[in-house]
Amino acid sequence: MTILNYLGCNFRLPYSEDDSEDKILIMESPPGDEAIDNVKKHFTTKYIYELFAPWGSGIWFNKHYRREFPKSNTESQESFHSLCQLLDANLQEGDYCELYICWAGDEKEDRNMKLDQTINLKNFVINNIQIYEKTLLVIKK
């Protein structure tokens, strides 16, 4: 199975270029994409994007994953840092984005709200963030 990352924003983000070498890419979903339609229920934001990590794992890291798959956990944290750089360049002070993580095909399932988190883009400790499937991470600036 594949872990998927969806990003919700209240503003439009530019899609990544096909030949981009960034660690995290913002992909355009085809019109009528059922997965995007199903995942919308987890967001409070207007625009939803699918993220793709071409050079490693998607964004999904936590203490259990770090113990079992340390290399993939590190790659995932690097992808998250790349996302944070992109958001820092595009978010206005006081605005936020939402990151939802789930397995492919689980977009419609209920979210595990007790594991949702909120972080501040300017001061977070990456090892204190525990991202599990079916959770929402609110990223504020």
C-alpha positions in Angstrom: 0.0 0.0 0.0 1.0 3.6 -0.5 0.8 6.4 2.0 -0.7 9.6 0.5 -0.3 13.2 1.6 -3.0 15.9 0.9 -2.4 19.6 1.6 -5.3 21.9 2.2 -4.9 25.7 1.8 -7.1 28.8 1.6 -5.1 30.1 -1.4 -3.9 28.6 -4.7 -0.4 27.1 -4.8 1.5 26.6 -8.0 1.8 23.1 -9.3 5.3 21.6 -9.5 7.1 21.4 -12.8 7.4 17.9 -14.2 11.2 18.1 -14.2 11.4 19.5 -10.7 14.1 18.0 -8.4 12.3 19.2 -5.2 11.8 16.7 -2.4 8.1 17.4 -2.3 5.9 18.1 -5.3 2.4 19.6 -5.6 0.5 17.6 -8.1 -2.6 18.5 -10.0 -5.4 16.0 -9.6 -7.5 15.2 -12.7 -11.0 16.6 -12.6 -13.4 14.2 -10.9 -10.7 12.5 -9.0 -12.6 10.4 -6.5 -9.8 10.4 -3.9 -9.7 14.2 -3.7 -13.5 14.3 -3.5 -13.5 11.7 -0.6 -10.7 13.4 1.3 -12.4 16.9 1.3 -14.4 16.0 4.4 -11.2 16.2 6.6 -10.3 19.8 5.6 -11.5 23.2 6.6 -9.6 24.8 3.7 -10.8 25.7 0.2 -8.1 24.1 -2.0 -6.8 20.6 -1.7 -3.6 19.3 -3.4 -2.0 15.9 -3.5 1.7 15.9 -2.5 4.3 13.6 -4.0 7.8 12.8 -2.8 9.7 11.5 -5.9 13.0 11.0 -4.1 11.9 9.1 -1.0 8.9 8.3 1.2 6.0 10.6 1.5 5.4 12.6 4.7 4.8 10.1 7.4 7.0 9.9 10.4 6.7 9.0 14.1 8.6 7.2 16.9 7.4 3.7 15.7 8.3 4.3 12.0 11.7 5.8 13.1 12.5 2.7 15.0 11.5 0.2 12.3 12.5 2.2 9.2 15.1 4.9 10.2 16.2 5.7 6.6 12.6 6.2 5.4 11.7 8.2 8.5 14.7 10.5 7.8 13.6 10.9 4.1 10.1 11.7 5.2 11.3 14.4 7.6 13.4 15.9 4.8 10.3 16.0 2.6 8.4 17.7 5.5 11.2 20.3 5.8 10.9 21.0 2.0 7.1 21.4 2.4 7.7 23.8 5.3 10.0 25.9 3.1 7.4 26.0 0.4 4.7 27.0 2.9 6.9 29.6 4.5 7.3 31.3 1.1 3.6 31.2 0.4 1.7 31.6 3.7 0.8 35.0 5.1 1.4 35.7 8.8 -1.5 34.3 10.7 -2.6 31.9 7.9 -2.5 28.1 8.0 -2.5 24.9 5.9 -3.6 21.4 6.8 -1.8 18.2 6.0 -3.7 15.0 5.9 -2.0 11.6 5.8 -3.7 8.3 4.8 -3.2 5.1 2.9 -4.4 5.0 -0.7 -8.1 4.1 -0.7 -8.7 5.3 2.9 -9.5 8.9 2.0 -13.2 8.4 2.9 -12.6 6.7 6.3 -13.0 8.6 9.5 -10.0 10.6 10.8 -8.3 9.7 14.1 -8.9 13.2 15.6 -7.2 12.3 18.9 -3.8 12.2 17.1 -4.4 15.5 15.2 -1.7 18.2 15.9 -1.1 21.9 15.3 2.4 23.3 14.9 3.9 26.7 14.2 5.9 26.9 11.0 8.5 29.2 12.7 9.3 27.1 15.8 8.8 23.4 15.8 11.0 20.5 16.7 10.7 17.8 14.0 11.3 14.9 16.5 8.4 16.1 18.6 6.0 15.8 15.7 4.3 12.3 15.4 2.5 11.9 12.1 0.3 8.8 11.8 -2.1 7.7 9.1 -5.6 9.2 9.1 -4.5 12.3 11.0 -4.5 16.0 10.3 -1.5 18.3 11.0 -2.4 22.0 11.0 0.6 24.2 10.1 0.3 27.8 11.1 2.5 30.8 10.3 
